[in-house]
Amino acid sequence: MKRSLITLPLTLILLESTIPLALAAPPRQPDKTEECELLIVGGGLSGSAAAYEALLAGRTVCLTEITDWVGGQISSQGTSALDEKATQRRLLFYPRGYLELRKRIEEHYGRLNPGKCWVSESCFFPYDGHKILFDILKDAAKKGDGKLKWFPATVIKELDISSDGKQIQSAIAIQHQPAKGAPPLNTLPLSRTMEDAYRYENSPQFDKTIIRFVPKKTAKSNQKPRPADWYVIEATETGELIGLADVPYRLGIDPRSFLEPSSSTETGDKFCTQGFTYTFAMEATEQPQPQTMPSFYPQYQPYYSYELPRLASFNLVFSYRRIFSAKPDQPLPGDYKQYPINPGDISMQNWTWGNDYRPGTSQDNLIYTREQLQETGQLNPGGWMGGLRTETLRRGEENALGFYYWLAKGTTDSQLGDNVKTPYPNLRFLSGLESPMGTAHGLSKYPYMREGRRIVGRPSYAEPEGFTVWEIDISRNNFRQEFYSQNLSPEEYRRLWATLSGLNAPLVIGGQISPEQVKPRSRSTIFPDSVGIGFYAIDFHPCMEKSPPEAPGNREREGTRKGQGGTFPFQVPLRAMIPQKIDNMLVAGKSIATSHTAAAAYRVHSFEWSVGAAAGTTADFALKNNVLPYELVDQLPSKEPQLEALQQRLEKNQNPVAFPNTSIFNQSWEEWK
């Protein structure tokens, strides 16, 4: 089970200053052209799920990924601990591909939870997440007679969009590989390689292959023109194609309204997205190990904390996301603080007041806004460089490495005081290309992203500003606290309760029923165009008030956790996956049309798989039936026969679009805890 590990000094990893953003050189002619029926950009769980369903349907799939692993959260981002709600897990009510993934993890290790972690029923090695999932994709291609074209270490540089703005006609990508004499991929952290990856020209680090992706030619010469010759699925971790294609989207906190009543701001804040995390793995040892303090540690040390008194235990933190247990059959006590740590145990770290990095100002935000993209030239032809601030990536890398040192040697705690934290030096930081993260530096290949650009769906009579899934569509909150009556205008407060009242909305709006008389709704919104499912709490990792995030005395942005809490089981409406303007692009993953609050629930493993499965199935359905995805929903709430056919196909293929006993005939969903 264990592999040989190369341990490198922390100070070797990082960390020179990053290369300043520069204008890209003019493009070379493409080195090759690849034909696809589906171009899936992003090999995380949603992109892999889309590929899985399309391959089973016999499609030719081009799958690109900035790293060299599929799986996203379970592999390249290192969060290989499945986030699942107990009720959904008890019923094993998941899409078929996600169930296959769980099954193969169990078969690979002989148990579902080789780490005996307590945050999940399945914690495992990230490198196995990639291998298991890639085997699943290869088997799907074989079973469905599809064709998988896999393009690791590949980024999209340009999109060729038709003159009317409605179709992506082709895409230019850059694939990189080590230059002669250069170190292997994954030697340097992302902040040191990302900008190079987006430049056309070769470099001392990388040789580049320029690839042009185009629709697959049809076999029939006399075939009538189709509404779309292929589909492009946006499945990146930050909504990269959304920024590049310049379709309407949101970033950060939405303004407070009757739809998003718990928002911390009346005006919104596009710089305050949820924190991102560079994960890492560490091994417990028999004897104390030499621990070298990184030169940058004093800068980040004022940030680190166990956060809450009930969490102030190294044993609790270590076993939280333990991905390998040296004694898997050892009985465990009921108290997490008493969980034993055995030499050889390996833990993955993902901790809010630890390796989370939480910028929230215009000086340090990670994901560039549209205005910042314009200012940096990234919306100019050939100017796209990934849409991220690499300096913030670098600081996130340093923050993560500093957190390891704090766990081993630190004695301070920014939230609980200086008499709480004790050193635990019996640790080894795991690095090397054969280590759990598969990197020489030991950090995950890509940070775990909780939030990216989120599209605004298409306007309709009911949603004139564009479709969005809002806080009130999923939250279990009853909104009776004084905060809502005091912070919403009387009109907005009445509209909140009119929306929650269902069929009594006209009476609430008209004043015949007061908000106080409305019985709080005990279910989530039922969407007629549901194509997938999700169930998780609204879980925030808020941005910090000041820049930089690690500044002494800094604190979370006030009020950003107001909407945090339970949800009812929720659905994935097809309208949330269809961007404005472009007809042959579908959006999967965390970039669907959700609000900031709803996005905090629509981000975990099984949801990503569900929305990806819906995207792959919808693209195949649209190609097969010569229909554009928006045409499946443009007449709602009127009957949409083709939409119903798509939903029936999803259900037939064991990709559920609703949870059991959650229809309009089951008004109370309280049993779903």
C-alpha positions in Angstrom: 0.0 0.0 0.0 2.8 2.4 0.8 5.2 3.8 -1.8 8.7 5.0 -1.6 8.8 8.7 -0.8 11.3 11.4 -1.6 11.5 14.0 1.2 12.7 17.4 0.2 13.4 20.3 2.5 10.5 22.8 2.6 12.8 25.7 1.9 13.8 24.1 -1.5 10.3 24.2 -2.9 9.2 27.8 -3.2 9.9 30.0 -3.6 11.1 32.7 -5.8 8.9 35.5 -7.0 6.7 34.6 -9.9 7.3 35.9 -13.4 5.3 39.1 -14.1 2.3 38.8 -16.4 3.4 39.5 -19.9 1.7 39.8 -23.2 1.6 36.4 -25.0 3.6 35.9 -28.1 1.6 35.6 -31.4 0.3 32.1 -31.8 2.2 29.5 -33.9 0.2 27.5 -36.4 -1.3 24.5 -34.6 0.9 21.4 -34.5 -2.1 19.1 -34.9 -5.9 19.1 -35.1 -8.1 16.9 -33.0 -11.7 16.1 -33.8 -14.3 15.7 -31.0 -18.0 15.4 -30.5 -17.6 16.6 -26.9 -14.7 18.9 -25.8 -14.6 18.7 -22.1 -12.4 21.3 -20.5 -11.4 20.3 -17.0 -10.7 16.7 -15.8 -12.1 17.1 -12.3 -15.1 15.0 -11.0 -17.6 16.9 -13.1 -15.6 16.7 -16.3 -14.8 13.0 -15.7 -18.5 12.3 -15.1 -19.5 14.1 -18.3 -16.8 12.0 -20.1 -18.1 8.8 -18.5 -21.6 9.2 -19.7 -20.6 10.4 -23.2 -18.2 7.4 -23.6 -20.9 5.0 -22.6 -23.1 6.7 -25.3 -20.4 6.0 -27.9 -19.1 9.5 -28.3 -15.7 10.8 -29.2 -14.6 12.8 -26.2 -11.6 15.2 -25.9 -10.8 15.7 -22.3 -8.3 18.4 -21.3 -6.8 19.1 -17.9 -4.3 21.6 -16.6 -2.7 18.9 -14.4 -1.8 15.3 -15.4 -4.5 13.6 -13.3 -8.2 13.2 -13.6 -10.4 13.5 -10.6 -9.9 17.0 -9.3 -11.0 16.9 -5.7 -10.1 13.3 -5.2 -6.7 13.5 -6.9 -5.0 16.6 -8.1 -6.5 18.8 -5.4 -5.8 16.2 -2.7 -9.2 16.3 -1.0 -9.5 12.5 -1.2 -12.1 12.3 1.5 -15.6 12.0 0.1 -18.0 14.7 1.5 -21.4 12.9 1.9 -24.6 13.4 3.9 -25.4 10.5 6.1 -29.0 10.1 4.9 -28.0 10.0 1.2 -25.1 7.7 2.0 -27.3 5.3 3.9 -29.6 4.9 0.9 -26.6 4.9 -1.5 -28.7 7.2 -3.7 -26.0 8.5 -6.1 -25.4 8.6 -9.8 -24.2 5.3 -11.3 -20.7 6.5 -12.0 -20.2 7.8 -8.5 -21.4 4.5 -7.1 -18.9 2.8 -9.4 -16.1 5.0 -8.1 -17.0 4.2 -4.5 -17.1 0.5 -5.3 -13.7 0.5 -7.0 -12.2 2.3 -4.1 -13.4 -0.4 -1.8 -12.2 -3.1 -4.1 -8.8 -1.5 -4.5 -8.1 -1.3 -0.8 -10.3 -4.1 0.5 -12.2 -1.5 2.5 -13.9 1.8 1.7 -12.1 3.8 4.3 -8.4 2.7 4.3 -7.5 5.8 6.3 -10.0 5.3 9.1 -10.7 9.0 8.9 -13.7 10.4 10.8 -14.8 13.2 8.5 -16.0 10.7 5.8 -16.6 7.0 5.2 -13.9 7.0 2.5 -10.4 8.6 2.8 -7.7 7.4 0.4 -4.6 8.3 -1.5 -4.9 11.0 -4.1 -2.7 9.1 -6.6 -5.1 6.2 -6.3 -8.0 8.5 -7.0 -6.6 9.3 -10.4 -5.7 5.7 -11.3 -9.1 4.3 -10.2 -11.0 7.0 -12.0 -9.0 6.8 -15.2 -9.6 3.0 -15.3 -13.3 3.7 -15.0 -13.2 6.1 -18.0 -11.2 3.6 -20.1 -13.7 0.8 -19.2 -16.6 3.1 -20.1 -15.1 3.8 -23.5 -14.7 0.1 -24.1 -18.2 -0.7 -22.9 -19.9 2.0 -24.9 -17.7 1.9 -28.0 -16.7 5.5 -27.3 -13.3 7.1 -27.9 -11.4 8.9 -25.1 -8.8 11.4 -26.2 -7.0 12.4 -23.1 -4.9 15.6 -23.0 -3.1 16.1 -19.7 -1.1 19.2 -18.9 -3.2 21.1 -21.4 -4.9 24.5 -21.2 -7.3 26.3 -23.5 -5.8 29.5 -24.9 -8.4 30.8 -27.4 -11.9 30.1 -28.5 -13.1 30.7 -32.0 -16.7 31.9 -31.6 -19.0 32.4 -34.6 -19.7 36.0 -35.8 -23.2 35.9 -34.3 -21.6 34.9 -30.9 -23.8 31.7 -30.6 -21.4 28.9 -31.3 -17.9 27.8 -30.3 -16.5 26.7 -33.7 -13.0 25.6 -32.5 -10.6 25.9 -29.6 -6.8 26.4 -29.5 -5.0 24.6 -26.6 -1.5 24.4 -25.4 -0.1 21.1 -24.1 3.2 21.3 -22.2 5.8 18.7 -21.5 9.3 19.1 -19.9 11.9 20.6 -22.2 15.1 18.7 -22.8 17.1 18.7 -19.6 14.3 20.3 -17.6 12.9 18.6 -14.5 9.7 16.4 -14.7 6.2 17.8 -14.5 5.1 18.4 -10.9 8.6 19.4 -9.7 7.7 23.1 -9.2 4.4 24.3 -7.6 1.6 25.8 -9.8 2.5 29.4 -9.1 5.9 28.8 -10.8 4.5 27.1 -13.9 1.0 28.4 -14.7 1.9 31.5 -16.7 4.4 29.5 -18.7 1.8 26.9 -19.5 -0.4 29.6 -21.1 2.3 31.0 -23.4 2.6 29.8 -26.9 6.4 29.9 -27.1 8.6 27.1 -25.8 10.6 27.9 -22.6 13.6 26.5 -20.7 10.9 24.7 -18.6 8.4 23.4 -21.2 8.1 22.4 -24.8 4.7 23.2 -26.2 2.3 21.4 -28.6 -0.4 23.7 -30.0 -3.6 21.7 -30.6 -6.7 22.9 -32.5 -9.9 21.1 -31.4 -12.7 21.0 -33.9 -16.0 19.2 -34.3 -15.8 15.6 -35.6 -16.7 15.4 -39.3 -19.9 13.6 -40.0 -19.8 10.4 -42.1 -22.8 11.4 -44.2 -22.1 14.0 -46.9 -25.8 14.7 -47.5 -26.7 15.2 -43.9 -28.7 18.3 -43.1 -27.0 21.0 -41.1 -27.3 20.4 -37.4 -28.0 23.1 -34.8 -24.6 22.2 -33.3 -21.8 20.0 -34.6 -20.3 19.5 -31.1 -20.6 20.6 -27.5 -18.0 22.2 -25.3 -18.4 21.5 -21.6 -16.9 23.9 -19.1 -15.8 21.8 -16.2 -12.8 23.8 -14.9 -12.3 24.6 -11.3 -12.6 28.3 -11.6 -15.0 28.8 -14.5 -12.1 29.5 -16.8 -14.0 29.2 -20.1 -16.8 31.4 -18.7 -14.2 34.2 -18.3 -12.5 33.5 -21.6 -15.8 33.4 -23.6 -17.0 36.5 -21.6 -20.5 35.2 -21.0 -22.4 36.9 -18.0 -21.2 35.5 -14.7 -21.0 36.4 -11.0 -18.1 36.3 -8.5 -18.1 36.4 -4.8 -21.0 37.6 -2.5 -24.3 38.6 -4.1 -26.2 41.6 -2.9 -28.7 41.0 -0.1 -32.2 40.4 -1.4 -35.4 38.4 -0.7 -33.7 35.6 -2.7 -30.4 35.8 -0.9 -31.5 37.2 2.4 -28.5 36.1 4.5 -26.0 38.0 2.4 -23.5 40.0 4.4 -23.7 43.0 2.2 -26.3 45.1 0.5 -24.2 45.8 -2.5 -22.3 42.5 -3.0 -18.5 41.9 -3.1 -17.0 40.2 -6.1 -13.6 39.9 -4.5 -14.8 37.9 -1.5 -14.9 34.3 -2.8 -14.5 31.3 -0.5 -11.0 30.3 0.5 -8.9 27.9 -1.5 -6.6 25.2 -0.1 -3.3 23.6 -1.1 -3.5 20.2 0.6 -0.5 18.1 1.7 0.1 14.7 3.3 2.2 14.0 6.4 3.2 10.7 8.0 3.4 9.9 11.7 6.8 8.6 12.8 8.1 6.6 15.8 10.7 9.3 16.7 10.8 13.1 16.4 12.0 14.3 13.0 14.1 17.3 12.0 11.8 20.2 11.2 13.2 23.1 9.3 11.4 26.4 9.7 10.6 27.9 6.3 12.0 31.4 5.9 8.5 32.7 5.3 6.9 31.1 8.4 6.9 34.2 10.6 4.7 36.0 8.0 2.0 33.3 8.2 2.3 32.1 11.8 -0.1 34.8 13.1 -2.9 33.1 11.2 -2.8 29.5 12.3 -5.3 28.1 14.8 -7.3 25.1 15.9 -10.2 27.5 15.6 -12.5 26.3 18.4 -11.8 24.9 21.8 -13.6 21.6 20.9 -11.2 21.1 18.0 -8.0 21.9 19.9 -6.4 18.5 19.6 -3.7 17.3 17.3 -5.1 13.8 17.4 -8.4 15.1 16.2 -6.9 17.1 13.4 -4.6 14.3 12.3 -7.3 11.7 12.2 -9.9 14.1 10.6 -8.7 13.3 7.1 -6.3 10.4 7.7 -5.9 8.7 4.2 -3.9 5.7 5.4 -4.1 3.8 8.7 -1.2 1.5 9.6 -3.6 -0.4 11.9 -6.9 -0.5 10.0 -8.4 -3.0 12.4 -7.6 -1.2 15.6 -10.7 -0.3 17.7 -11.4 3.4 17.9 -12.8 5.3 20.9 -15.9 7.5 20.6 -13.9 10.7 21.3 -12.0 12.0 18.2 -9.5 13.6 20.6 -8.6 10.2 21.8 -8.0 8.7 18.4 -4.6 6.9 18.4 -1.9 7.9 16.0 0.3 5.1 14.9 3.7 5.3 13.2 3.1 5.0 9.5 -0.4 6.7 9.6 -0.7 9.3 6.8 -3.0 12.3 7.1 -4.1 14.8 4.4 -4.6 18.3 5.7 -7.4 20.7 4.8 -8.1 23.0 7.7 -9.9 26.3 7.7 -7.5 28.2 10.0 -4.6 26.3 8.6 -3.8 25.7 4.9 -7.0 27.5 3.7 -5.9 30.7 2.1 -8.7 33.3 2.2 -8.0 36.5 0.2 -10.9 38.9 -0.2 -9.8 42.3 -1.5 -9.1 43.8 -4.9 -5.4 43.6 -4.0 -5.2 39.9 -3.4 -8.3 38.1 -4.9 -7.4 34.9 -6.6 -9.9 34.8 -9.4 -9.8 37.9 -11.6 -13.0 39.8 -12.1 -14.0 40.9 -15.6 -12.6 44.3 -15.0 -9.3 42.9 -13.9 -9.2 40.6 -16.9 -9.5 43.6 -19.1 -6.9 45.5 -17.2 -4.4 42.7 -17.6 -5.1 42.2 -21.2 -6.5 38.7 -20.8 -9.6 39.4 -22.9 -7.5 40.6 -25.8 -7.0 38.1 -28.7 -4.3 35.6 -27.5 -4.1 37.3 -24.1 -5.7 34.6 -21.9 -3.4 33.5 -19.1 -5.7 31.4 -17.0 -7.6 34.3 -15.2 -5.9 33.8 -11.8 -3.5 36.0 -9.8 -0.4 33.9 -9.5 1.0 35.9 -6.7 -1.9 34.8 -4.6 -1.3 31.2 -5.6 2.3 31.6 -4.4 1.1 32.9 -1.0 -1.3 30.1 -0.7 1.5 27.6 -1.3 3.7 29.3 1.4 0.7 29.4 3.8 0.2 25.6 3.4 3.9 24.8 4.0 3.9 27.1 7.0 0.9 25.3 8.4 2.8 22.0 8.4 5.6 23.5 10.4 3.0 25.0 12.8 1.5 21.5 13.4 4.9 20.1 14.0 6.6 22.9 16.0 4.1 25.7 16.6 3.0 26.9 20.0 0.8 29.9 19.1 -2.9 29.9 18.3 -4.5 33.0 16.7 -8.0 32.3 18.0 -7.4 30.4 21.2 -4.3 32.0 22.7 -0.8 30.8 23.3 -1.3 28.1 26.0 -3.3 25.7 23.8 -1.0 24.5 20.9 1.8 22.0 21.7 4.3 20.7 19.2 4.0 17.3 17.6 7.4 16.7 16.0 6.9 13.0 15.2 5.9 13.9 11.7 7.4 13.7 8.2 6.2 16.0 5.4 5.7 13.7 2.4 7.0 15.0 -0.9 8.4 13.5 -4.1 6.8 12.4 -7.4 5.8 9.0 -5.8 4.3 10.7 -2.7 0.5 10.8 -2.2 0.2 14.2 -3.9 2.5 13.2 -6.8 4.6 16.3 -6.6 8.2 16.9 -5.7 7.2 19.8 -3.5 4.5 17.8 -1.6 1.6 20.2 -2.1 -1.4 19.2 -4.2 -1.0 19.8 -7.9 -3.8 22.3 -7.9 -5.5 24.0 -5.0 -8.9 22.7 -3.8 -11.3 25.3 -5.1 -14.6 26.0 -3.3 -15.9 28.7 -5.6 -15.2 30.1 -9.0 -17.0 32.1 -11.6 -20.7 31.3 -11.7 -22.8 31.8 -14.8 -26.0 33.8 -14.9 -28.5 31.6 -16.7 -30.7 32.9 -19.5 -33.5 35.4 -18.8 -37.1 34.4 -18.9 -40.4 35.9 -17.9 -40.0 34.5 -14.4 -36.3 35.4 -14.2 -35.8 38.6 -16.1 -32.3 39.0 -14.7 -31.3 35.5 -15.7 -31.8 32.1 -14.0 -30.1 31.4 -10.7 -30.4 28.9 -7.8 -30.7 31.1 -4.7 -30.3 30.6 -1.0 -34.0 30.3 -0.4 -34.2 27.5 -2.9 -32.3 25.1 -0.7 -31.8 26.4 2.8 -33.4 24.8 5.9 -33.4 28.1 7.6 -36.9 29.3 8.6 -35.8 33.0 8.3 -37.7 34.0 11.5 -34.7 35.6 13.1 -34.9 39.4 13.6 -31.9 39.8 11.2 -34.2 39.4 8.2 -37.0 41.8 9.3 -34.4 44.4 10.3 -32.1 44.1 7.3 -34.6 43.6 4.5 -36.9 46.5 3.4 -40.5 45.9 4.2 -41.2 45.2 0.6 -38.3 42.7 0.3 -39.3 41.0 3.6 -42.8 40.5 2.2 -41.5 39.2 -1.0 -39.3 36.7 0.9 -42.3 35.3 2.7 -44.4 35.4 -0.5 -41.8 33.2 -2.2 -41.7 30.8 0.8 -45.5 30.6 0.9 -45.9 28.8 -2.4 -49.5 29.0 -3.7 -50.4 31.7 -1.2 -47.9 34.2 -2.7 -50.5 36.5 -4.2 -52.2 36.8 -0.8 -48.9 37.6 0.9 -48.0 40.2 -1.7 -51.5 41.7 -1.5 -51.4 41.9 2.3 -54.3 39.5 3.0 -51.7 37.2 4.7 -48.9 38.7 6.8 -45.4 37.3 6.8 -45.9 36.2 10.4 -48.9 34.0 9.3 -46.9 32.1 6.7 -45.9 28.6 7.6 -42.1 28.2 6.8 -41.5 25.9 3.9 -40.1 22.5 4.8 -38.6 21.5 1.4 -36.3 22.9 -1.3 -37.5 24.3 -4.6 -38.7 21.6 -7.0 -37.4 22.4 -10.5 -39.3 21.1 -13.5 -36.1 20.8 -15.4 -34.0 18.9 -12.8 -31.3 16.8 -14.3 -29.3 15.9 -11.2 -29.2 16.0 -7.4 -27.1 17.2 -4.5 -27.3 17.3 -0.7 -24.9 19.0 1.6 -24.9 21.8 4.2 -24.2 25.4 3.2 -20.6 25.4 4.4 -18.5 28.6 4.2 -14.8 29.2 4.3 -15.1 32.9 4.3 -12.6 35.5 3.0 -10.7 37.6 5.4 -11.3 41.3 6.1 -7.9 42.7 5.5 -5.1 42.1 3.0 -3.0 40.0 3.2 -5.2 37.2 4.8 -2.4 36.3 7.2 -2.1 39.8 8.6 -1.9 39.7 12.5 -5.3 40.1 14.1 -7.1 39.6 10.8 -10.6 38.1 11.0 -13.2 36.6 8.7 -15.4 39.0 6.8 -18.2 39.8 9.3 -21.5 38.2 8.6 -20.4 35.9 5.8 -21.4 32.8 7.8 -24.9 34.1 8.3 -26.4 31.7 5.7 -24.4 28.7 6.9 -26.4 25.7 8.0 -28.5 22.8 6.8 -30.3 22.3 3.5 -33.0 20.1 2.2 -32.1 17.7 -0.6 -31.8 19.8 -3.7 -31.8 19.5 -7.5 -29.7 20.6 -10.4 -31.9 22.5 -12.9 -30.8 22.3 -16.6 -31.3 26.1 -16.8 -28.4 26.5 -14.3 -26.1 24.8 -16.8 -26.9 26.8 -19.9 -24.9 30.1 -20.3 -26.2 33.1 -22.0 -25.1 33.9 -25.6 -23.4 30.6 -26.5 -25.7 27.7 -27.6 -23.2 24.8 -27.8 -21.6 25.2 -24.4 -22.8 23.5 -21.2 -21.5 24.3 -17.7 -20.8 21.7 -15.1 -19.1 21.6 -11.7 -19.1 24.6 -9.4 -19.7 27.2 -12.1 -23.4 26.5 -12.7 -25.8 29.4 -12.0 -25.9 29.4 -8.3 -25.7 32.3 -5.8 -22.7 32.7 -3.4 -24.7 31.1 -0.6 -26.1 28.2 -2.7 -22.7 27.5 -4.2 -21.4 26.7 -0.7 -23.6 23.6 -0.8 -23.3 22.8 -4.5 -19.6 22.0 -4.4 -19.0 18.6 -3.0 -17.9 15.3 -4.6 -21.2 13.6 -5.4 -22.8 16.8 -6.7 -20.0 17.4 -9.0 -20.5 14.0 -10.4 -24.2 14.4 -10.8 -24.0 17.7 -12.7 -21.2 16.3 -14.9 -23.3 13.2 -15.7 -26.1 15.5 -16.6 -23.9 17.6 -18.9 -22.5 14.5 -20.7 -26.0 13.0 -21.2 -27.5 16.3 -22.3 -24.8 16.9 -24.9 -25.3 13.4 -26.3 -29.1 13.9 -26.3 -28.8 17.2 -28.1 -26.6 15.8 -30.8 -28.8 12.8 -31.3 -32.0 14.8 -31.4 -30.8 17.8 -33.3 -31.9 20.2 -30.5 -30.0 22.8 -28.6 -30.1 22.5 -24.8 -31.8 25.9 -24.3 -34.7 24.7 -26.5 -35.4 22.0 -23.9 -36.4 24.6 -21.3 -37.4 27.7 -23.2 -41.1 27.1 -22.9 -41.2 26.4 -19.2 -43.4 26.2 -17.2 -45.3 24.8 -20.2 -44.8 21.1 -21.0 -41.5 20.3 -22.6 -41.7 16.8 -24.2 -38.0 16.6 -25.1 -37.0 17.7 -21.7 -39.1 14.9 -20.2 -37.4 12.4 -22.6 -34.0 13.6 -21.4 -35.1 13.2 -17.8 -36.4 9.7 -18.4 -33.1 8.8 -20.0 -31.2 10.0 -17.0 -33.4 8.1 -14.7 -33.1 5.0 -16.8 -29.3 5.2 -16.7 -29.4 5.5 -12.9 -28.6 9.1 -12.8 -31.4 10.4 -10.5 -33.0 13.8 -11.0 -34.9 13.8 -7.6 -34.5 12.2 -4.2 -37.1 9.6 -3.0 -40.2 11.1 -1.5 -39.3 14.7 -2.4 -42.1 15.5 -4.9 -44.8 18.2 -4.7 -46.9 15.6 -2.9 -44.4 15.4 0.0 -44.5 18.9 1.5 -42.4 18.0 4.5 -38.9 16.7 3.9 -37.8 16.8 7.6 -36.7 13.2 7.5 -33.8 14.2 5.3 -31.4 15.3 7.9 
